[in-house]
Amino acid sequence: MSVQNFFTDAEKKQITDAVKAAELNTSGEVRVHVEGKCPEDVLDRAAHWFKTLDMHKTELRNGVLFYLAVDDHKFAILGDAGINAKVPVDFWEQIKGHMLSKFREGRFADGLAEGIRMAGEQLKAHFPHQTDDVNELSDDISFGKK
């Protein structure tokens, strides 16, 4: 099965709707990247995709990447320097814990949507939406290879 088919169309919409909702009240940017295999340490791989997706180029360095390697059952959340300076040290681990409980039930889209919502709340608190805010990055899920 292709990694693009891991989520149903309804689940893809649920995830992209969560990204749009999270970004509605913030200047922060959220991306989701899904691939089959994670050929290295999961945080290193997430960092690779963070750079590849140009997430480090946001004006306030407030991008958040949700990375999943579905075949290897690995995932990571990576925040840029701006948001990491504002949230508690264990913030991303707390979100991962909530997501993992959904993932264990096979509810990957629900887990992602909940994690995105939680990240969006912190982005809104620390990086509120500005009248001149521009959506700097795509809201669509990006997919790697199987």
C-alpha positions as CSV (number, residue, x, y, z in Angstrom):
1,M,0.0,0.0,0.0
2,S,1.2,3.5,-0.9
3,V,1.9,5.8,2.1
4,Q,-0.4,8.3,0.4
5,N,-3.2,5.8,1.0
6,F,-2.5,5.4,4.7
7,F,-5.3,7.9,5.5
8,T,-8.7,7.9,3.9
9,D,-9.8,11.0,2.1
10,A,-12.0,11.9,5.1
11,E,-9.0,11.4,7.5
12,K,-6.8,13.6,5.3
13,K,-9.5,16.3,5.4
14,Q,-9.7,15.9,9.2
15,I,-6.0,16.5,9.5
16,T,-5.7,19.4,7.1
17,D,-8.8,21.0,8.7
18,A,-7.0,20.7,12.1
19,V,-4.0,22.4,10.6
20,K,-6.1,25.2,9.2
21,A,-8.0,25.6,12.5
22,A,-4.7,25.7,14.5
23,E,-3.3,28.3,12.2
24,L,-6.4,30.5,12.2
25,N,-5.6,32.2,15.4
26,T,-1.8,32.3,15.2
27,S,1.1,33.4,13.0
28,G,2.6,29.9,13.6
29,E,2.8,27.3,11.0
30,V,2.0,23.6,11.3
31,R,2.9,20.8,8.8
32,V,2.4,17.1,8.8
33,H,4.8,14.8,7.0
34,V,4.1,11.0,6.5
35,E,6.4,8.4,5.1
36,G,6.7,4.7,5.3
37,K,10.2,4.1,6.6
38,C,12.4,6.1,9.0
39,P,16.0,5.2,8.0
40,E,17.6,7.0,10.9
41,D,16.9,8.4,14.4
42,V,13.3,9.7,14.3
43,L,14.2,13.2,15.5
44,D,17.0,13.4,13.0
45,R,14.6,12.3,10.3
46,A,12.0,14.9,11.4
47,A,14.8,17.5,11.4
48,H,15.6,16.5,7.8
49,W,12.0,17.0,6.7
50,F,11.7,20.2,8.8
51,K,14.5,21.7,6.6
52,T,13.3,20.1,3.4
53,L,9.9,21.6,3.9
54,D,11.5,25.0,4.5
55,M,9.9,25.2,8.0
56,H,13.0,26.9,9.4
57,K,12.3,29.9,7.1
58,T,9.2,31.2,8.9
59,E,9.6,34.8,10.0
60,L,9.2,34.1,13.8
61,R,10.7,30.6,13.7
62,N,7.4,29.2,15.0
63,G,6.8,26.2,12.8
64,V,5.8,22.8,14.2
65,L,6.2,19.6,12.3
66,F,4.3,16.4,13.0
67,Y,6.3,13.5,11.5
68,L,5.1,9.9,11.1
69,A,6.9,6.9,9.7
70,V,3.9,4.5,9.5
71,D,5.7,1.2,8.6
72,D,8.2,1.7,11.4
73,H,5.7,2.9,14.0
74,K,7.7,6.0,14.8
75,F,6.7,9.6,15.2
76,A,8.1,12.9,16.4
77,I,7.0,16.5,16.9
78,L,9.6,19.1,16.1
79,G,9.1,22.8,17.0
80,D,11.4,25.6,15.7
81,A,13.5,27.8,18.0
82,G,10.8,30.5,18.4
83,I,8.1,28.2,19.8
84,N,10.6,26.0,21.7
85,A,11.7,29.1,23.6
86,K,8.1,29.7,24.8
87,V,6.7,26.2,25.7
88,P,7.5,24.1,28.8
89,V,10.4,21.7,28.3
90,D,8.2,18.6,28.3
91,F,5.4,20.2,26.1
92,W,6.1,18.1,23.0
93,E,6.3,14.9,25.1
94,Q,2.9,15.7,26.6
95,I,1.4,16.0,23.2
96,K,3.1,12.8,22.0
97,G,1.6,11.0,25.0
98,H,-2.0,12.1,24.0
99,M,-1.3,11.2,20.4
100,L,0.1,7.8,21.3
101,S,-3.0,6.8,23.2
102,K,-5.0,7.4,20.0
103,F,-2.4,5.7,17.8
104,R,-2.6,2.6,20.0
105,E,-6.3,2.4,19.2
106,G,-5.5,2.7,15.5
107,R,-7.0,6.2,15.4
108,F,-4.1,8.0,13.7
109,A,-6.0,10.9,12.2
110,D,-7.7,11.5,15.6
111,G,-4.3,11.5,17.3
112,L,-2.8,13.9,14.8
113,A,-5.8,16.2,14.9
114,E,-5.6,16.3,18.7
115,G,-1.9,16.9,18.7
116,I,-2.2,19.7,16.2
117,R,-5.0,21.3,18.2
118,M,-2.8,21.2,21.4
119,A,0.1,22.8,19.5
120,G,-2.2,25.4,18.0
121,E,-3.3,26.5,21.5
122,Q,0.3,27.2,22.5
123,L,1.0,28.9,19.1
124,K,-2.0,31.1,19.6
125,A,-1.0,32.0,23.2
126,H,2.6,32.9,22.2
127,F,2.2,34.0,18.6
128,P,-1.2,35.5,18.1
129,H,-2.6,36.1,14.7
130,Q,-1.6,39.4,13.2
131,T,-3.7,41.4,10.7
132,D,-0.9,41.2,8.2
133,D,-0.3,37.4,8.8
134,V,0.4,35.4,5.7
135,N,0.1,31.6,5.5
136,E,3.8,30.9,4.9
137,L,3.6,27.1,4.4
138,S,1.2,24.7,2.8
139,D,-1.5,23.2,5.0
140,D,-1.6,19.9,3.0
141,I,0.0,16.7,4.3
142,S,3.3,16.0,2.6
143,F,4.1,12.4,1.8
144,G,7.5,10.7,1.4
145,K,8.1,7.3,-0.1
146,K,6.6,4.0,1.1
